[in-house]
Amino acid sequence: MRALDILKEAREKLEEEARRIETELRINLPKEISAAMAHGDLSENAEYHAAKERQSTLQARMGQIQKRLADLSRIDISSISRDRAGLGSEVTVENLDTGDTVRYTLVIPEVADGKRNFVSVAAPIGRALLNRKVGDTVTVTIPKGTCEFEVRRIVTLFGDVFE
């Protein structure tokens, strides 16, 4: 999966979440708030307070989504290194403790997926692999402990292969 596909997938996920939140804010929550208000005294109305709190939470999340969408639009693919592991790179590493080989694709957090070995550049393994070259050894602290990897192969988002 190339960087442009990764960015497109992230944008689509965020836009879909924004649509769901927008529906909740414009249609569902006003109905809930109105129904709760019909019950009278708002000072002790748990339904009203819960709906207002949910509204506030959703508005904050919408702000985060809008900021992240703006951040995604500013990612400059041409600034990503062509000779090192970077966003969109497939990095094959050997676990020096077990001898196991694993291939990770470095992605942005919105599309990280352990089942596909899409590791976020913000996660410990992703951060450790960024800007590495073939032959580099990295030590990563993960919840299970410390792992030592050697970079065996890199396929950059531009299709350059280093072994």
trRosetta pair geometry for C-beta under 8 A, 3 or more apart (Angstrom, degrees):
i j d omega theta_ij theta_ji phi_ij phi_ji
1 5 4.9 -121 -170 89 85 131
1 6 5.8 106 136 -61 112 86
1 9 7.9 -10 -174 -10 137 142
1 88 7.6 -123 106 -143 71 78
1 105 6.3 64 49 -176 100 159
1 107 7.9 10 92 -89 126 119
1 118 7.7 -13 49 -97 140 119
2 5 5.0 94 59 10 71 104
2 6 7.0 -133 105 -7 36 91
2 88 5.9 25 -167 -160 44 125
2 157 5.5 104 -153 -161 73 87
3 6 5.3 -54 -146 36 35 114
3 7 6.2 33 157 -18 68 104
3 77 5.6 148 102 -123 143 110
3 80 7.0 -173 -78 0 163 166
3 87 5.6 73 -116 125 117 98
3 88 3.4 -64 -65 -68 87 145
3 157 4.2 23 -23 -152 108 151
4 7 5.8 -51 -145 38 31 110
4 8 6.2 34 153 -21 64 107
4 77 7.0 -10 -65 -86 83 152
5 8 5.6 -53 -145 37 31 113
5 9 6.3 33 154 -20 65 105
6 9 5.8 -54 -149 35 29 111
6 10 6.4 28 153 -17 63 106
6 87 7.5 -158 82 171 151 95
6 88 5.9 -149 9 -94 142 85
6 107 5.1 -149 -151 -133 133 98
6 108 6.5 133 149 14 113 93
6 111 5.5 -155 -158 54 81 159
7 10 5.7 -54 -148 37 32 112
7 11 6.2 34 154 -20 66 106
7 72 5.9 148 -156 -171 96 106
7 75 6.4 -150 -108 62 134 142
7 108 7.2 69 -94 6 63 137
8 11 5.7 -54 -146 37 30 112
8 12 6.3 31 154 -20 64 107
9 12 5.8 -55 -147 36 30 111
9 13 6.5 31 154 -19 64 105
9 110 7.7 170 111 112 81 104
9 111 5.0 72 103 -101 121 133
10 13 5.8 -55 -150 35 31 111
10 14 6.3 25 156 -14 65 108
10 72 6.1 -170 105 -116 123 142
10 108 5.4 -1 -82 75 156 126
10 110 3.8 100 -137 80 96 133
10 111 5.1 -90 -70 -33 86 105
11 14 5.9 -60 -148 41 29 108
11 15 6.1 27 156 -18 66 110
11 69 6.6 86 -131 -128 80 85
11 72 5.8 -180 -78 126 91 156
12 15 5.8 -55 -141 39 28 110
12 16 6.2 31 158 -21 64 106
13 16 5.9 -56 -149 35 27 110
13 17 6.5 26 154 -16 63 106
13 110 5.5 167 72 170 136 113
13 111 7.1 175 -2 -78 146 76
14 17 5.7 -54 -149 38 32 110
14 18 6.3 36 151 -22 65 106
14 65 5.2 159 -170 -155 98 95
14 68 5.9 -148 -123 96 148 119
14 69 5.6 -176 122 -72 144 93
14 72 7.6 -174 18 -9 154 150
14 110 6.3 -45 -49 -136 100 150
15 18 5.4 -51 -146 35 33 115
15 19 6.5 38 152 -22 64 101
15 69 7.3 89 -67 -102 77 131
16 19 5.7 -49 -151 32 33 113
16 20 6.7 33 151 -17 63 102
17 20 5.7 -53 -151 35 35 111
17 21 6.3 32 153 -17 67 106
17 61 7.9 -99 152 151 117 117
17 65 6.1 -157 94 -108 112 141
18 21 5.8 -55 -146 39 31 110
18 22 6.1 37 154 -24 65 107
18 62 6.5 95 -132 -132 80 79
18 65 4.9 179 -77 134 99 151
18 66 7.5 102 -112 -62 131 71
18 69 7.8 -3 -46 -43 147 140
19 22 5.6 -52 -145 34 30 114
19 23 6.5 32 155 -19 63 103
20 23 5.9 -54 -153 34 30 111
20 24 6.5 30 150 -18 64 107
21 24 5.5 -55 -150 38 34 114
21 25 6.1 29 155 -16 69 108
21 58 5.1 169 -155 -168 100 102
21 61 6.1 -151 -112 93 149 114
21 62 5.2 -172 126 -77 145 96
21 65 7.4 175 23 4 150 152
22 25 5.8 -57 -142 40 29 107
22 26 5.9 6 165 -3 66 116
22 62 7.4 105 -67 -114 70 128
23 26 6.4 -66 -133 47 22 96
23 27 5.4 -27 -175 27 64 119
23 28 6.7 51 136 -8 75 104
24 27 7.2 -62 -106 53 11 79
24 28 4.9 -41 -139 46 52 121
24 29 5.8 60 158 -25 70 103
24 54 8.0 -102 162 147 124 112
24 58 5.8 -133 99 -134 127 158
25 28 8.0 20 -11 48 15 82
25 29 5.7 -15 -126 28 32 133
25 55 6.7 105 -124 -139 80 79
25 58 5.5 -168 -69 119 100 135
25 59 6.9 106 -112 -72 135 76
25 62 7.3 -11 -35 -48 151 147
26 29 7.9 67 15 41 15 95
26 30 7.0 -17 176 -7 27 122
27 30 6.9 -84 -164 35 11 103
27 31 6.9 2 158 -13 55 113
28 31 6.0 -67 -160 35 30 110
28 32 6.4 24 153 -16 69 109
29 32 5.4 -54 -144 38 38 111
29 33 6.0 36 159 -19 71 105
29 51 5.9 146 -153 -172 82 97
29 54 6.5 -159 -111 98 118 110
29 55 5.1 126 -176 -85 150 97
29 58 7.4 -143 -49 33 150 151
30 33 5.7 -54 -141 39 31 111
30 34 6.1 33 158 -20 65 108
31 34 5.8 -56 -146 38 27 112
31 35 6.3 26 156 -18 64 107
32 35 5.8 -56 -146 38 29 109
32 36 6.2 27 155 -18 64 108
32 47 7.2 -137 176 168 92 98
32 51 4.4 -176 118 -115 116 135
33 36 5.8 -56 -147 38 29 110
33 37 6.2 32 154 -23 64 106
33 48 6.6 75 -141 -136 64 72
33 51 4.8 -170 -75 126 72 141
33 52 6.8 91 -110 -65 111 74
33 55 7.4 19 -61 -46 129 140
34 37 5.7 -53 -146 33 29 112
34 38 6.7 37 152 -27 61 102
35 38 5.7 -50 -157 24 33 117
35 39 7.6 39 147 -26 59 96
35 47 7.5 -71 101 140 92 139
36 39 5.9 -48 -168 17 41 114
36 42 7.8 79 134 -118 98 83
36 45 5.6 123 173 158 100 127
36 47 4.0 -160 -112 107 113 105
36 48 3.7 169 140 -72 132 72
36 51 5.8 -162 -5 10 150 140
37 42 6.7 -7 -118 -83 70 109
37 45 7.8 100 -93 136 36 170
37 48 6.3 98 -67 -105 59 122
39 45 5.8 140 81 -125 119 120
39 47 7.0 85 15 47 149 129
39 48 7.6 -142 48 -38 114 109
40 45 7.3 171 78 -75 60 122
41 44 5.6 16 117 37 115 92
41 45 6.3 170 98 -41 60 99
42 45 4.9 -59 -136 22 40 126
42 48 5.2 -93 -142 106 85 166
45 48 3.9 42 109 14 118 118
45 49 6.5 150 91 -14 67 86
46 49 5.8 -59 -145 42 33 108
46 50 6.0 34 157 -21 68 109
47 50 5.8 -56 -146 37 27 111
47 51 6.3 26 156 -17 63 108
48 51 5.9 -59 -150 37 28 109
48 52 6.3 24 155 -16 65 109
49 52 5.7 -55 -143 39 31 110
49 53 6.2 33 156 -20 65 107
50 53 5.8 -55 -146 37 29 111
50 54 6.4 30 154 -19 64 105
51 54 5.7 -52 -147 36 31 111
51 55 6.4 37 150 -24 63 104
52 55 5.4 -49 -148 32 33 117
52 56 6.6 35 152 -19 63 103
53 56 5.7 -52 -151 35 33 112
53 57 6.4 34 151 -19 65 105
54 57 5.6 -54 -147 37 33 113
54 58 6.2 30 156 -17 67 107
55 58 6.0 -57 -146 39 27 108
55 59 6.3 28 155 -20 63 107
56 59 5.8 -54 -147 35 29 111
56 60 6.5 30 154 -18 63 105
57 60 5.8 -57 -153 35 30 111
57 61 6.4 28 151 -17 65 106
58 61 5.6 -52 -145 37 35 111
58 62 6.3 41 153 -25 65 102
59 62 5.6 -49 -148 31 32 115
59 63 6.7 37 151 -20 61 101
60 63 5.7 -53 -157 32 34 114
60 64 6.7 35 147 -18 65 103
61 64 5.5 -51 -152 34 38 114
61 65 6.4 39 150 -20 68 103
62 65 5.7 -51 -148 35 33 112
62 66 6.4 34 153 -19 65 105
63 66 5.8 -54 -147 36 30 111
63 67 6.4 30 154 -18 64 106
64 67 5.8 -57 -150 37 30 110
64 68 6.2 28 154 -18 66 108
65 68 5.7 -56 -146 38 31 109
65 69 6.3 33 155 -20 65 105
66 69 5.8 -51 -146 35 30 112
66 70 6.5 32 153 -18 62 105
67 70 5.7 -57 -154 36 32 112
67 71 6.4 35 148 -21 66 105
68 71 5.4 -50 -147 35 36 115
68 72 6.4 39 153 -22 66 102
68 110 7.3 121 166 -59 138 130
69 72 5.7 -49 -148 33 32 113
69 73 6.7 32 153 -21 62 104
70 73 5.8 -55 -153 32 32 111
70 74 6.9 25 152 -16 63 108
71 74 5.9 -66 -157 36 34 108
71 75 7.4 52 147 -43 65 88
72 75 5.9 -30 -160 -5 42 114
72 108 7.5 97 -106 162 97 175
75 87 7.6 -94 -168 108 131 171
76 79 4.3 58 98 1 110 114
76 80 7.9 -178 103 -23 65 76
77 80 5.9 -41 -167 7 47 116
77 157 7.3 -112 -158 110 102 142
80 86 4.4 158 -169 129 99 147
80 87 5.5 -100 -115 46 136 95
80 88 7.0 43 168 33 166 114
80 156 7.7 157 130 -171 111 109
80 157 6.3 19 107 37 150 128
81 84 4.2 -4 118 45 147 97
81 85 7.9 25 74 60 122 23
81 86 4.8 154 43 -41 88 136
81 131 6.7 98 6 -111 156 68
81 156 7.5 -119 103 -126 69 133
82 156 6.0 113 -152 139 46 173
82 158 5.6 -17 -127 27 90 150
82 160 5.8 81 178 3 83 153
83 133 7.1 0 143 -107 84 105
83 156 7.6 -46 -70 -55 17 145
83 160 7.1 -63 -92 120 51 153
83 162 7.1 90 -159 -61 63 144
84 130 8.0 54 139 170 111 47
84 131 4.9 13 151 -148 143 41
84 132 6.3 141 -165 61 94 24
84 133 5.6 -65 -111 -71 80 74
84 154 7.3 -60 -169 172 25 168
84 156 7.9 72 66 -93 30 116
85 89 4.5 -161 -147 90 65 158
85 91 4.8 22 -119 -82 132 128
85 106 6.3 113 170 -17 98 147
85 129 5.0 -74 122 154 156 88
85 130 6.1 -134 102 -124 97 24
85 131 6.5 -64 63 2 77 14
85 132 4.8 4 22 51 122 79
85 133 7.7 -153 -8 -72 84 30
85 151 7.0 -125 -35 -132 133 142
85 154 5.2 -121 -75 -126 81 129
85 156 7.7 -152 -111 -96 35 76
86 89 5.3 102 49 -21 48 120
86 106 6.8 -157 131 84 21 145
86 130 6.5 60 -109 -145 49 76
86 131 7.0 55 -79 -66 80 54
86 156 6.7 29 39 -139 96 95
86 157 7.0 -77 84 0 95 109
87 106 5.8 -119 -116 114 31 105
87 107 7.3 78 -154 -120 75 26
87 108 7.0 23 -139 -52 117 80
87 121 6.1 -45 -89 -51 80 146
87 157 6.6 -7 102 -34 66 142
88 105 7.3 -20 -159 -175 29 92
88 106 6.6 -36 17 75 21 84
88 107 7.4 75 -78 -94 44 60
88 156 7.2 51 98 176 96 55
88 157 3.0 37 110 -82 133 122
89 105 7.2 -179 93 -146 38 55
89 106 5.1 19 52 27 81 115
89 129 8.0 -154 84 139 123 116
89 154 5.6 -14 -174 -164 124 94
89 155 6.5 157 -159 79 68 48
89 156 5.1 -33 -103 -117 95 47
89 157 6.1 -81 -62 -33 55 74
90 103 5.7 8 179 -180 99 108
90 104 7.3 169 -155 86 52 38
90 105 5.1 -27 -98 -94 71 78
90 153 7.9 -14 111 114 89 96
90 154 7.2 153 80 -156 55 44
90 155 4.4 4 51 52 103 103
91 103 7.0 161 81 -154 37 59
91 104 5.2 -17 61 62 91 89
91 105 7.7 156 16 -93 71 27
91 106 6.5 47 -4 -31 116 104
91 129 5.1 150 86 -172 171 137
91 132 7.3 70 -139 68 140 117
91 151 6.2 -55 -169 -134 105 100
91 153 7.4 163 -156 87 39 58
91 154 5.4 -4 -108 -106 72 78
92 101 6.2 12 -179 -178 99 103
92 102 7.2 176 -148 91 58 35
92 103 4.5 -26 -94 -97 79 82
92 104 7.9 167 -85 19 31 63
92 151 7.6 102 77 -163 53 58
92 152 4.8 -62 105 68 97 102
92 153 3.9 18 41 50 119 99
92 154 7.5 -140 23 -64 74 39
93 101 7.1 174 89 -149 38 60
93 102 5.8 -15 60 62 85 82
93 103 7.9 154 15 -94 64 34
93 104 7.0 4 6 6 110 107
93 129 7.3 -104 -55 -102 133 119
93 138 7.8 -59 -131 42 138 110
93 149 4.0 5 176 -175 132 124
93 150 6.5 151 -158 71 76 37
93 151 5.6 -43 -100 -99 83 47
93 152 6.3 156 -115 6 24 90
94 99 6.8 -21 -174 -154 103 36
94 100 7.2 162 -154 85 59 37
94 101 5.1 -30 -98 -95 72 76
94 149 6.6 145 69 -156 41 68
94 150 5.0 -13 54 55 96 92
94 152 5.4 80 -21 -43 98 125
95 98 4.5 11 101 43 124 95
95 99 6.7 -33 75 24 81 15
95 100 4.6 14 31 55 119 86
95 101 7.6 -144 8 -74 76 28
95 102 7.0 49 -32 1 100 108
95 147 6.0 -56 -137 -168 99 113
95 148 7.4 104 -163 74 56 53
95 149 5.9 -40 -97 -98 48 76
96 99 7.8 38 -144 -71 22 45
96 137 7.2 19 -39 -139 146 110
96 148 4.4 -44 44 99 121 102
96 149 6.6 -170 -11 -102 89 20
96 150 5.8 86 -63 -17 106 99
97 147 6.5 -107 10 -139 126 69
97 148 6.3 113 -33 41 91 89
101 152 6.8 -32 -134 21 111 155
102 117 6.8 -168 176 -135 97 135
103 117 6.1 85 91 126 65 155
103 153 7.8 -30 -109 72 100 111
104 117 5.2 -127 -111 166 52 99
104 118 7.7 123 -168 -118 70 17
104 119 4.6 -16 -165 10 123 123
104 125 6.6 -155 -109 138 167 125
104 126 7.5 -146 154 -87 139 69
104 129 6.7 -174 76 -21 136 172
105 116 7.3 -36 33 131 123 96
105 117 6.3 100 11 108 81 83
105 118 5.0 -31 71 -109 103 66
105 119 7.1 148 67 22 46 70
106 119 6.3 -35 -104 74 51 84
106 120 8.0 47 -159 176 60 12
106 121 5.3 62 -178 -75 101 89
106 126 5.5 127 -132 -141 89 93
106 129 6.3 -150 -78 94 123 123
106 130 6.8 129 -145 -82 152 75
107 111 4.8 -92 161 82 138 103
107 112 5.8 177 79 -78 113 58
107 113 8.0 7 51 13 154 79
107 118 4.6 4 7 -177 141 102
107 119 6.9 137 27 66 84 32
107 120 6.2 -57 79 -99 75 47
107 121 7.0 -153 76 -21 25 84
107 126 7.9 -87 43 -117 52 136
108 111 6.1 64 64 25 75 94
108 112 7.7 -114 101 -39 35 83
108 120 6.8 8 162 -137 21 82
108 121 6.6 -26 -98 20 43 106
109 112 5.6 -31 -150 -12 41 118
109 120 4.4 42 -97 -135 60 134
109 121 7.7 -92 -47 43 69 69
109 122 5.1 -10 -68 26 110 131
109 123 7.9 138 -104 -35 83 86
111 118 5.9 -71 128 151 85 148
112 118 5.4 -168 -139 113 38 92
112 119 6.2 28 -137 -148 100 22
112 120 3.9 -41 -74 -49 135 94
112 123 6.8 117 -131 -28 150 130
113 116 4.4 34 97 30 115 104
113 117 7.9 -10 92 28 73 21
113 118 4.4 41 41 44 80 115
114 117 7.1 26 -165 -83 37 35
114 118 7.7 -92 -53 49 20 65
114 119 7.9 56 -97 -85 59 72
119 123 5.5 -106 -178 57 89 135
119 125 5.1 -59 -176 87 152 115
119 126 4.6 -170 131 -64 98 96
119 129 7.7 82 88 25 135 138
120 123 4.3 105 63 -14 92 99
120 126 5.0 -112 96 -10 43 161
121 126 4.3 -143 -110 158 25 125
121 127 6.7 96 174 -72 55 54
121 130 5.9 73 -150 -71 99 123
122 126 6.4 13 31 78 29 136
122 127 6.9 26 -153 -55 19 100
123 126 4.5 85 54 12 82 109
123 127 6.8 -154 84 -8 37 88
124 127 5.9 -56 -143 36 25 109
124 128 6.3 23 159 -18 62 110
124 140 5.3 120 142 -167 105 99
124 141 6.2 -108 -159 71 146 61
124 142 5.7 -175 78 -87 145 71
125 128 5.7 -58 -148 38 30 112
125 129 6.3 20 158 -14 66 111
125 140 5.3 35 -95 -149 64 158
125 142 7.0 14 -49 -78 95 119
126 129 6.0 -64 -146 39 28 104
126 130 6.6 43 155 -39 64 97
127 130 5.9 -41 -152 10 32 117
128 132 7.7 20 141 -42 59 134
128 138 4.4 125 166 170 109 138
128 139 7.5 -135 -142 73 137 32
128 140 4.6 -99 -17 -88 166 100
128 149 7.6 107 124 41 131 122
129 132 5.3 -83 -162 16 49 129
129 138 6.6 -127 -79 14 54 168
129 149 7.9 -29 -83 88 95 144
129 151 7.1 129 -137 -90 88 115
132 136 4.3 -138 -163 66 99 149
132 138 6.3 -65 -95 -48 148 126
132 151 5.0 165 135 -45 125 154
132 154 7.7 180 93 -75 82 136
133 136 5.3 109 56 -26 62 113
133 151 6.7 153 102 86 28 145
133 154 7.3 -90 -145 -2 40 147
133 162 7.0 -76 -161 139 75 154
134 151 5.4 -129 -117 116 37 101
134 152 6.7 14 -143 172 91 15
134 153 6.5 26 -107 -95 114 26
134 154 5.9 -130 -57 2 88 101
134 162 4.8 -151 -22 135 125 105
134 163 6.2 144 -126 -163 158 12
135 150 7.1 -22 -152 -174 25 99
135 151 6.5 -31 27 70 26 90
136 150 7.3 168 88 -151 39 59
136 151 4.8 24 54 20 84 121
137 148 6.4 6 -178 -178 103 98
137 149 7.0 168 -153 88 56 44
137 150 5.0 -28 -98 -97 76 76
137 151 7.8 -139 -75 4 30 76
138 148 7.3 172 88 -152 41 54
138 149 5.2 -11 59 60 89 93
138 150 7.9 161 18 -91 67 29
138 151 7.2 59 -4 -37 107 95
139 146 6.0 2 -177 -175 99 108
139 147 7.3 166 -153 85 53 42
139 148 5.1 -22 -100 -100 75 78
139 149 7.9 172 -85 20 28 69
140 146 7.0 158 81 -155 42 59
140 147 5.1 -15 60 61 94 91
140 148 7.8 170 18 -88 71 29
140 149 6.6 17 -1 2 115 112
141 145 7.5 -89 -144 153 64 29
141 146 5.2 -30 -99 -98 67 78
142 145 6.9 3 63 55 75 37
142 146 7.6 146 22 -101 69 27
142 147 6.2 8 11 2 116 111
144 147 7.8 42 79 -44 106 106
151 154 6.6 10 176 -50 118 102
152 163 7.2 2 154 -147 67 70
153 161 7.3 -15 -170 -167 97 86
153 162 6.9 163 -155 87 49 58
153 163 5.0 -3 -109 -105 88 77
154 160 8.0 5 112 102 93 85
154 161 7.4 164 88 -152 54 42
154 162 4.6 3 55 53 96 104
155 159 6.9 -16 -176 -143 92 32
155 160 7.3 167 -153 81 48 43
155 161 5.1 -10 -104 -102 79 76
155 162 7.9 -169 -74 24 38 66
156 159 6.8 -41 73 27 77 21
156 160 4.5 13 31 50 117 93
156 161 8.0 -138 12 -68 74 33
156 162 7.8 54 -27 -3 95 103
